[in-house]
């Protein structure tokens, strides 16, 4: 333990460390305040901000190029493909409805033809195509 020359109480190592830490913190804060107070600091900060913004933009562009070249679909691509899929499903649904209508017409024609063939002997009936309701 270290003792003061005038016979005062001994200073503990913990107190010495705390005092050194506080002195270092105070000196560092003063040095940073002096640094920030200079006019050149603002200029350096502005230039650094511009450089960081430019680097972020370059990084984002690079990431977009990588995704495009790897042919990995992004969010916009997925949205566009989703819209196309919905349009295709709608068209397919319309085609299936038309096929069902044509089958029904064919059944009616065949049924009318067999009924007409029995009664008149012609073998053919005439049937109009039903109107579409849209």
C-alpha positions as CSV (number, residue, x, y, z in Angstrom):
1,X,0.0,0.0,0.0
2,X,1.2,3.5,-0.7
3,X,1.3,6.0,2.2
4,X,1.3,9.8,1.9
5,X,4.5,11.5,3.2
6,X,2.6,13.6,5.7
7,X,1.3,10.5,7.5
8,X,-2.2,10.4,6.1
9,X,-4.2,7.3,5.6
10,X,-3.2,4.8,2.9
11,X,-5.0,5.1,-0.5
12,X,-6.5,1.8,-1.7
13,X,-5.7,0.5,-5.2
14,X,-9.3,0.7,-6.1
15,X,-9.4,4.4,-5.3
16,X,-6.2,5.0,-7.3
17,X,-7.7,3.2,-10.3
18,X,-10.9,5.2,-10.0
19,X,-9.0,8.5,-9.8
20,X,-6.9,7.5,-12.8
21,X,-10.0,6.6,-14.8
22,X,-11.7,9.9,-13.9
23,X,-8.6,11.8,-14.8
24,X,-8.4,10.0,-18.2
25,X,-12.1,10.6,-18.9
26,X,-11.8,14.3,-18.1
27,X,-8.7,14.7,-20.3
28,X,-10.4,12.8,-23.1
29,X,-13.5,14.9,-22.9
30,X,-11.5,18.1,-23.0
31,X,-9.5,16.9,-26.0
32,X,-12.7,16.1,-27.9
33,X,-14.2,19.4,-27.0
34,X,-11.2,21.2,-28.3
35,X,-11.3,19.1,-31.5
36,X,-15.0,19.8,-32.1
37,X,-14.6,23.5,-31.4
38,X,-12.2,23.9,-34.4
39,X,-13.8,25.1,-37.8
40,X,-12.0,22.3,-39.7
41,X,-14.0,19.7,-37.8
42,X,-17.3,20.7,-39.4
43,X,-15.7,20.5,-42.8
44,X,-14.2,17.1,-42.2
45,X,-17.6,15.9,-40.8
46,X,-19.5,17.1,-43.8
47,X,-17.0,15.4,-46.2
48,X,-17.2,12.2,-44.2
49,X,-21.0,12.3,-44.3
50,X,-20.9,12.7,-48.1
51,X,-18.5,9.9,-48.5
52,X,-20.5,7.6,-46.3
53,X,-23.7,8.4,-48.2
54,X,-21.9,7.7,-51.5
55,X,-20.6,4.4,-50.2
56,X,-24.0,3.3,-49.1
57,X,-25.4,4.1,-52.5
58,X,-22.6,2.2,-54.2
59,X,-23.2,-0.7,-51.9
60,X,-27.0,-0.8,-52.6
61,X,-26.4,-0.6,-56.4
62,X,-23.8,-3.4,-56.1
63,X,-26.3,-5.5,-54.2
64,X,-29.0,-4.9,-56.9
65,X,-26.5,-5.9,-59.6
66,X,-25.5,-9.0,-57.8
67,X,-29.2,-10.0,-57.4
68,X,-30.0,-9.2,-61.0
69,X,-27.0,-11.2,-62.3
70,X,-27.7,-14.1,-60.1
71,X,-31.3,-14.0,-61.4
72,X,-32.7,-14.0,-57.9
73,X,-36.2,-12.4,-57.9
74,X,-36.6,-9.3,-55.8
75,X,-39.7,-8.0,-54.1
76,X,-40.8,-6.0,-57.2
77,X,-40.3,-9.1,-59.3
78,X,-42.4,-11.2,-57.0
79,X,-45.2,-8.6,-57.0
80,X,-45.2,-8.5,-60.8
81,X,-45.2,-12.3,-61.1
82,X,-48.1,-12.4,-58.6
83,X,-50.2,-10.1,-60.7
84,X,-49.4,-12.1,-63.8
85,X,-50.4,-15.3,-62.0
86,X,-53.7,-13.8,-61.0
87,X,-54.4,-12.7,-64.5
88,X,-53.6,-16.1,-65.9
89,X,-55.8,-17.8,-63.3
90,X,-58.7,-15.5,-64.2
91,X,-58.2,-16.3,-67.9
92,X,-58.1,-20.0,-67.1
93,X,-61.3,-19.8,-65.1
94,X,-63.0,-18.0,-68.1
95,X,-61.8,-20.8,-70.4
96,X,-63.1,-23.5,-68.1
97,X,-66.5,-21.8,-67.9
98,X,-66.6,-21.7,-71.7
99,X,-65.7,-25.4,-71.9
100,X,-68.5,-26.2,-69.5
101,X,-71.0,-24.2,-71.5
102,X,-69.9,-25.9,-74.7
103,X,-70.3,-29.3,-73.1
104,X,-73.7,-28.4,-71.9
105,X,-74.7,-27.2,-75.4
106,X,-73.3,-30.4,-76.9
107,X,-75.4,-32.5,-74.4
108,X,-78.5,-30.5,-75.2
109,X,-77.9,-30.8,-78.9
110,X,-77.4,-34.6,-78.6
111,X,-80.4,-34.9,-76.4
112,X,-82.5,-32.7,-78.8
113,X,-81.1,-34.6,-81.8
114,X,-82.1,-38.0,-80.4
115,X,-85.6,-36.7,-79.4
116,X,-86.1,-35.1,-82.8
117,X,-84.8,-38.1,-84.6
118,X,-87.3,-40.3,-82.9
119,X,-90.2,-38.0,-83.5
120,X,-89.5,-36.6,-87.0
121,X,-86.9,-38.9,-88.3
122,X,-84.5,-36.1,-89.4
123,X,-81.8,-37.0,-87.0
124,X,-80.7,-33.3,-86.5
125,X,-82.0,-30.7,-84.1
126,X,-81.2,-27.0,-84.1
127,X,-80.0,-25.4,-81.0
128,X,-79.1,-21.8,-80.3
129,X,-76.0,-21.0,-78.3
130,X,-77.0,-19.4,-75.0
131,X,-76.1,-15.7,-74.6
132,X,-73.2,-14.8,-72.4
133,X,-73.9,-12.7,-69.3
134,X,-71.1,-10.3,-68.6
